């Protein structure tokens, strides 16, 4: 997983699908960064390498969203594959956070890795 910090924004790019095994790694890495730095108010997750997400992955994303909400922060998911986008939409997460599909123009929120 690639991680970068820029002022109050944490950029994370998982390198594999967010299934049960990877979701735990994602959660531990992001939580470690969030708890080590109370100034982080924005989490940007580049999902360009994620082609599948299961309930564990959804739970990991939702848990980090709740942590950021407690800090009055926000979470952005970018470069989301169409299949993953559909799962996020069906799960209701699209209503909670900003989600940019992979076919949309790359926004400035998404770090160039």
C-alpha positions in Angstrom: 0.0 0.0 0.0 1.3 3.4 -0.9 0.8 6.2 1.6 1.7 9.9 1.4 0.9 12.8 3.7 0.5 16.4 2.5 -0.4 18.9 5.2 -3.9 17.8 6.5 -4.5 15.2 3.7 -3.5 11.5 3.8 -3.3 9.8 0.4 -3.6 6.0 0.3 -3.3 3.7 -2.7 -4.1 0.0 -2.0 -2.2 -2.2 -4.3 -4.7 -5.1 -4.3 -8.4 -5.8 -4.0 -10.0 -4.9 -0.7 -11.0 -8.3 0.5 -10.7 -9.7 4.0 -6.9 -10.0 4.0 -6.2 -6.6 2.4 -8.9 -4.8 4.4 -7.1 -5.5 7.6 -3.9 -4.1 6.2 -5.7 -1.1 4.9 -7.4 -0.5 8.3 -4.2 -0.9 10.3 -2.1 1.4 8.0 -4.7 4.2 7.8 -5.6 4.0 11.5 -1.9 4.2 12.4 -1.5 7.4 10.4 -4.8 8.9 11.6 -4.0 8.3 15.3 -0.4 9.4 15.0 -1.5 12.8 13.4 -4.5 14.5 14.8 -4.3 17.2 12.1 -5.4 14.9 9.3 -8.8 16.0 8.1 -9.0 14.5 4.7 -8.4 11.0 3.4 -8.1 10.4 -0.3 -8.1 6.7 -1.3 -7.0 6.0 -4.9 -8.7 2.7 -5.8 -7.2 2.4 -9.3 -5.7 -0.9 -8.5 -8.8 -2.3 -6.7 -11.0 -4.4 -9.0 -13.0 -6.1 -6.3 -14.2 -5.2 -2.8 -16.1 -7.4 -0.4 -17.9 -6.6 2.9 -14.6 -6.5 4.8 -13.3 -3.8 2.4 -16.6 -1.9 2.7 -16.3 -2.1 6.5 -12.7 -0.8 6.4 -13.7 2.2 4.2 -16.8 2.9 6.4 -14.8 2.8 9.6 -12.2 5.3 8.3 -15.1 7.5 7.1 -16.5 7.5 10.6 -13.1 8.4 12.1 -12.8 11.4 9.8 -16.4 12.5 10.5 -15.5 12.6 14.2 -12.8 15.1 13.2 -15.1 17.1 10.9 -13.2 15.8 8.0 -14.0 14.1 4.6 -13.1 11.1 2.6 -12.7 10.9 -1.1 -12.5 7.7 -3.2 -11.0 8.3 -6.6 -10.1 6.3 -9.7 -12.9 3.8 -8.8 -13.4 0.9 -11.3 -17.0 0.6 -12.6 -17.5 -2.7 -10.8 -16.3 -1.4 -7.5 -18.4 1.8 -8.1 -21.5 -0.3 -8.5 -20.8 -2.1 -5.2 -20.2 1.2 -3.4 -23.5 2.5 -4.9 -25.5 -0.5 -3.9 -24.1 -0.4 -0.3 -25.1 3.2 0.1 -21.6 4.5 0.5 -22.1 6.8 -2.5 -24.4 8.9 -0.3 -21.7 9.3 2.4 -18.5 10.2 0.6 -17.2 11.7 -2.6 -16.6 9.0 -5.2 -14.9 9.6 -8.6 -15.0 6.9 -11.2 -11.9 5.9 -13.1 -13.3 7.2 -16.4 -13.8 10.7 -15.0 -11.0 13.2 -15.5 -8.4 12.7 -12.9 -9.1 15.3 -10.2 -6.6 17.2 -8.2 -7.6 15.2 -5.1 -6.0 12.1 -6.6 -2.3 11.9 -6.1 -0.2 10.9 -9.1 1.7 7.9 -7.8 
